[in-house]
Amino acid sequence: MGGLNLEVFKFGMYVMFPIGIMYYFGTNLDERFSVPEFWPKAEQANKVPIDRDEIHAELQRLRARRLYLRDKRLEEEARR
């Protein structure tokens, strides 16, 4: 049969093959699987208001937008 050398070779392959595959596919992940411009920049992301004045300004902006859309909807219904 094969003897001791064959068993050592098979054991080495069983151990080194998965380690080699993990090393090959595990290096340079940032370059290999990165999608450019995937995450938004800080300027493009929403900023949560923290200060009282910022919260008040955001509420006023949302209120004005809601009223504008409501007026627009009522005008459309009046036309019909």
PyRosetta script that sets phi, psi and omega in degrees:
from pyrosetta import init, pose_from_sequence

init()
pose = pose_from_sequence("MGGLNLEVFKFGMYVMFPIGIMYYFGTNLDERFSVPEFWPKAEQANKVPIDRDEIHAELQRLRARRLYLRDKRLEEEARR")
pose.set_psi(1, -156.3)
pose.set_omega(1, -173.5)
pose.set_phi(2, -81.1)
pose.set_psi(2, -37.9)
pose.set_omega(2, 179.8)
pose.set_phi(3, 89.3)
pose.set_psi(3, -168.4)
pose.set_omega(3, -174.9)
pose.set_phi(4, -69.5)
pose.set_psi(4, -37.7)
pose.set_omega(4, -179.0)
pose.set_phi(5, -62.4)
pose.set_psi(5, -38.9)
pose.set_omega(5, 178.2)
pose.set_phi(6, -65.0)
pose.set_psi(6, -41.7)
pose.set_omega(6, 179.5)
pose.set_phi(7, -64.8)
pose.set_psi(7, -39.9)
pose.set_omega(7, 178.0)
pose.set_phi(8, -65.6)
pose.set_psi(8, -41.7)
pose.set_omega(8, 178.4)
pose.set_phi(9, -62.6)
pose.set_psi(9, -45.8)
pose.set_omega(9, 179.8)
pose.set_phi(10, -63.2)
pose.set_psi(10, -41.9)
pose.set_omega(10, 179.0)
pose.set_phi(11, -63.7)
pose.set_psi(11, -41.8)
pose.set_omega(11, 177.6)
pose.set_phi(12, -61.8)
pose.set_psi(12, -40.7)
pose.set_omega(12, 177.8)
pose.set_phi(13, -66.4)
pose.set_psi(13, -41.7)
pose.set_omega(13, -179.5)
pose.set_phi(14, -62.7)
pose.set_psi(14, -34.7)
pose.set_omega(14, -178.5)
pose.set_phi(15, -84.5)
pose.set_psi(15, -45.3)
pose.set_omega(15, -172.4)
pose.set_phi(16, -78.8)
pose.set_psi(16, -28.2)
pose.set_omega(16, -178.9)
pose.set_phi(17, -62.4)
pose.set_psi(17, -51.1)
pose.set_omega(17, 177.6)
pose.set_phi(18, -64.0)
pose.set_psi(18, -36.8)
pose.set_omega(18, 179.0)
pose.set_phi(19, -65.6)
pose.set_psi(19, -41.6)
pose.set_omega(19, 178.2)
pose.set_phi(20, -63.9)
pose.set_psi(20, -41.9)
pose.set_omega(20, 178.2)
pose.set_phi(21, -63.9)
pose.set_psi(21, -45.2)
pose.set_omega(21, 179.0)
pose.set_phi(22, -63.5)
pose.set_psi(22, -38.1)
pose.set_omega(22, 179.1)
pose.set_phi(23, -67.3)
pose.set_psi(23, -43.3)
pose.set_omega(23, -178.2)
pose.set_phi(24, -63.8)
pose.set_psi(24, -47.2)
pose.set_omega(24, -177.6)
pose.set_phi(25, -85.7)
pose.set_psi(25, -11.5)
pose.set_omega(25, -177.5)
pose.set_phi(26, -94.6)
pose.set_psi(26, -8.4)
pose.set_omega(26, 179.6)
pose.set_phi(27, -98.8)
pose.set_psi(27, 149.8)
pose.set_omega(27, -179.7)
pose.set_phi(28, 58.2)
pose.set_psi(28, 41.9)
pose.set_omega(28, -180.0)
pose.set_phi(29, -67.6)
pose.set_psi(29, -33.3)
pose.set_omega(29, -179.7)
pose.set_phi(30, -64.3)
pose.set_psi(30, -38.6)
pose.set_omega(30, 179.7)
pose.set_phi(31, -82.1)
pose.set_psi(31, -34.0)
pose.set_omega(31, -173.6)
pose.set_phi(32, -76.3)
pose.set_psi(32, -41.9)
pose.set_omega(32, -173.5)
pose.set_phi(33, -114.3)
pose.set_psi(33, 19.5)
pose.set_omega(33, -178.1)
pose.set_phi(34, -88.3)
pose.set_psi(34, 143.8)
pose.set_omega(34, 175.5)
pose.set_phi(35, -110.5)
pose.set_psi(35, 117.3)
pose.set_omega(35, -177.5)
pose.set_phi(36, -64.8)
pose.set_psi(36, 142.3)
pose.set_omega(36, 177.5)
pose.set_phi(37, 59.3)
pose.set_psi(37, 33.2)
pose.set_omega(37, 179.9)
pose.set_phi(38, -77.5)
pose.set_psi(38, -48.6)
pose.set_omega(38, -179.0)
pose.set_phi(39, -87.1)
pose.set_psi(39, 139.6)
pose.set_omega(39, -179.6)
pose.set_phi(40, -70.5)
pose.set_psi(40, 153.3)
pose.set_omega(40, 176.4)
pose.set_phi(41, -74.3)
pose.set_psi(41, 167.6)
pose.set_omega(41, -179.1)
pose.set_phi(42, -63.7)
pose.set_psi(42, -32.1)
pose.set_omega(42, 179.5)
pose.set_phi(43, -70.9)
pose.set_psi(43, -27.1)
pose.set_omega(43, -176.9)
pose.set_phi(44, -88.4)
pose.set_psi(44, -17.6)
pose.set_omega(44, -176.2)
pose.set_phi(45, -82.0)
pose.set_psi(45, 158.6)
pose.set_omega(45, 176.7)
pose.set_phi(46, -71.3)
pose.set_psi(46, 143.6)
pose.set_omega(46, 178.6)
pose.set_phi(47, -113.3)
pose.set_psi(47, 122.1)
pose.set_omega(47, -178.8)
pose.set_phi(48, -78.6)
pose.set_psi(48, 125.5)
pose.set_omega(48, 179.6)
pose.set_phi(49, -69.3)
pose.set_psi(49, 138.3)
pose.set_omega(49, -178.0)
pose.set_phi(50, -114.5)
pose.set_psi(50, -44.8)
pose.set_omega(50, -178.6)
pose.set_phi(51, -72.6)
pose.set_psi(51, 158.6)
pose.set_omega(51, -179.8)
pose.set_phi(52, -63.2)
pose.set_psi(52, -40.1)
pose.set_omega(52, -179.9)
pose.set_phi(53, -66.8)
pose.set_psi(53, -39.6)
pose.set_omega(53, 178.0)
pose.set_phi(54, -64.1)
pose.set_psi(54, -41.2)
pose.set_omega(54, 178.2)
pose.set_phi(55, -63.2)
pose.set_psi(55, -43.6)
pose.set_omega(55, 179.5)
pose.set_phi(56, -63.0)
pose.set_psi(56, -42.8)
pose.set_omega(56, 179.0)
pose.set_phi(57, -64.5)
pose.set_psi(57, -40.0)
pose.set_omega(57, 178.9)
pose.set_phi(58, -65.9)
pose.set_psi(58, -40.7)
pose.set_omega(58, 177.2)
pose.set_phi(59, -63.7)
pose.set_psi(59, -40.2)
pose.set_omega(59, 178.2)
pose.set_phi(60, -64.1)
pose.set_psi(60, -40.9)
pose.set_omega(60, 179.2)
pose.set_phi(61, -63.9)
pose.set_psi(61, -43.7)
pose.set_omega(61, 179.3)
pose.set_phi(62, -66.6)
pose.set_psi(62, -38.2)
pose.set_omega(62, 178.4)
pose.set_phi(63, -63.9)
pose.set_psi(63, -44.5)
pose.set_omega(63, 179.8)
pose.set_phi(64, -64.1)
pose.set_psi(64, -39.9)
pose.set_omega(64, 179.0)
pose.set_phi(65, -65.6)
pose.set_psi(65, -42.5)
pose.set_omega(65, 179.4)
pose.set_phi(66, -63.2)
pose.set_psi(66, -42.1)
pose.set_omega(66, 179.6)
pose.set_phi(67, -67.6)
pose.set_psi(67, -37.6)
pose.set_omega(67, 178.0)
pose.set_phi(68, -63.2)
pose.set_psi(68, -45.6)
pose.set_omega(68, 179.5)
pose.set_phi(69, -66.1)
pose.set_psi(69, -35.3)
pose.set_omega(69, 178.0)
pose.set_phi(70, -65.7)
pose.set_psi(70, -45.2)
pose.set_omega(70, 178.5)
pose.set_phi(71, -62.6)
pose.set_psi(71, -40.4)
pose.set_omega(71, 179.1)
pose.set_phi(72, -63.7)
pose.set_psi(72, -41.6)
pose.set_omega(72, 178.9)
pose.set_phi(73, -65.9)
pose.set_psi(73, -40.7)
pose.set_omega(73, 179.2)
pose.set_phi(74, -66.6)
pose.set_psi(74, -36.9)
pose.set_omega(74, 175.8)
pose.set_phi(75, -63.1)
pose.set_psi(75, -40.4)
pose.set_omega(75, 177.9)
pose.set_phi(76, -64.1)
pose.set_psi(76, -40.6)
pose.set_omega(76, 179.4)
pose.set_phi(77, -69.7)
pose.set_psi(77, -33.3)
pose.set_omega(77, 179.6)
pose.set_phi(78, -70.1)
pose.set_psi(78, -32.2)
pose.set_omega(78, 179.4)
pose.set_phi(79, -68.0)
pose.set_psi(79, -29.9)
pose.set_omega(79, -178.0)
pose.set_phi(80, -79.1)
pose.dump_pdb("model.pdb")
